[in-house]
Amino acid sequence: MTLQTVEQATRPRGLMIMGAFHPVGPEDMANGARTVVLLGPSGDFWDIFKSAPEFGTSDQIDRWSLRVLGTLAQTLGARVVFPFGGPPYAPFLRWAKLTGRAWDSPVGMLVHDTTGLMASYRGALLFDAPLKLPVGTQTSPCEACLDRPCLSACPVGALGPAGYDVPLCHGFLDSDAGQDCMTRGCRVRRSCPASLGAGRHQEQSAHHM
């Protein structure tokens, strides 16, 4: 099994490898796995998903993830865990940082090297073998971002270095002025230059909002 084989199996399903790492101890909570591969939606995810039997049902993306990643794990001889369905919950935020491809952003949420603030994880494949992995970039895209538009993008200042003000955000989203965020996605996430790499479909952002 190689990481390239995993990548080739995920792409037709609207998924991409968001990073991978070798657990080094029990603190990584990988249940004895020697390689953890994180998967997230690729740029063509939404078009593929709209043809799935789960589309339009309740908890549609989670149900899709259970079916598609479950089948993928069986095909590749791996175990699969999800960021939902707990408690307990798998430590996806810690795992993302261990890949060397995700970091804390100036506004707190994770920023990914190729999908920016649109980082999303649908599940993780746990392999009992140590797959050969590329070296992570080790450098956050925020390091080269001099303007840092994410810090001023929120119209009401609900998301910033001080954390996430949930009531303030939701109050704005319920207003007429907040419909841009509701239909196109969070302005903070959209403001990140690296987010363009996610190829996020507007309908997908609207669904999550």
ZINOR-V689527 format. One record per residue. PHI is phi in degrees with one decimal (NA if undefined). PSI is psi as a letter, one per 40 degrees, with the letter a starting at -180 (* if undefined). Layout:
PHI:PSI  PHI:PSI
//
This chain:
NA:h  -126.9:i  -64.7:d  -64.6:d  -62.9:d  -63.0:d  -61.3:d  -65.2:d  -79.5:d  -83.5:d  -57.1:d  -64.7:e  -95.8:e  79.8:f  -121.0:i  -143.4:i  -78.2:h  -91.7:e  150.3:i  -153.1:i  -156.6:i  -101.9:h  -60.7:i  -113.8:e  -170.5:i  -62.5:d  -66.2:e  -81.8:e  51.0:f  -103.8:e  54.9:f  84.0:e  -67.7:i  -103.1:e  -143.9:h  -117.7:h  -117.1:h  -91.4:h  -119.0:i  -142.1:i  -69.7:h  -87.6:i  -63.9:d  -100.6:e  -55.4:d  -64.0:d  -64.3:d  -69.7:d  -63.4:d  -65.2:e  -96.3:e  -82.7:i  -64.0:d  -78.9:e  -61.6:h  88.6:e  -97.4:i  -71.4:i  50.2:f  -61.8:d  -74.8:d  -64.7:d  -64.8:d  -61.6:d  -61.7:d  -59.5:d  -71.5:d  -70.4:d  -71.5:d  -64.1:d  -65.9:d  -61.0:d  -61.9:d  -63.0:d  -63.7:d  -95.1:e  70.7:f  -122.3:i  -99.4:i  -129.1:h  -130.9:i  -125.2:i  -81.7:e  -127.5:i  92.6:e  -89.0:a  -80.0:i  -75.7:i  -114.0:i  -68.2:i  -79.7:g  -63.3:d  -64.6:d  -64.1:d  -60.0:d  -59.2:d  -69.3:d  -68.0:e  -73.1:e  75.7:e  -125.9:e  -145.4:i  -145.1:i  -70.3:h  -92.6:i  -59.7:d  -100.3:e  99.9:d  -70.5:i  -70.3:i  -117.7:h  -106.6:i  -64.7:d  -115.7:e  -114.8:e  57.2:b  -82.3:e  -92.4:e  -58.0:h  -147.4:h  -122.4:h  -94.7:e  173.3:i  -138.3:h  -97.4:h  -109.3:h  -106.9:i  -79.2:e  -102.4:i  -81.6:g  -69.5:i  -71.2:h  -120.2:i  -74.1:i  -76.7:h  -64.1:i  -66.7:d  65.4:e  -132.7:h  -67.0:i  -61.9:e  -66.7:d  -64.0:d  -97.9:e  -95.0:g  -75.4:d  -77.4:d  46.5:g  -62.6:d  -60.8:d  -72.9:d  -121.1:e  -74.5:d  -70.3:h  -62.0:d  -117.5:e  65.9:f  -81.9:e  -133.5:h  -168.7:a  -58.0:d  -79.8:e  117.4:a  -108.9:h  -89.3:g  -62.5:d  -59.6:d  -64.5:d  -61.7:d  -66.7:d  -62.3:d  -68.3:d  -63.9:d  -81.0:e  -94.2:i  -61.8:d  -64.7:d  -84.3:e  -69.7:d  -62.9:d  -68.0:d  -67.0:d  -95.6:d  -115.2:e  104.9:i  -53.3:h  -65.6:d  -64.6:d  -62.2:d  -69.4:d  -72.4:d  -68.6:h  -56.2:d  -71.5:e  -64.8:d  -60.0:d  -68.4:e  -75.3:d  59.8:f  -67.2:h  -73.4:h  -60.5:d  -62.8:d  -66.6:d  -62.3:d  -62.0:d  -61.3:d  -65.9:d  -67.1:*
//
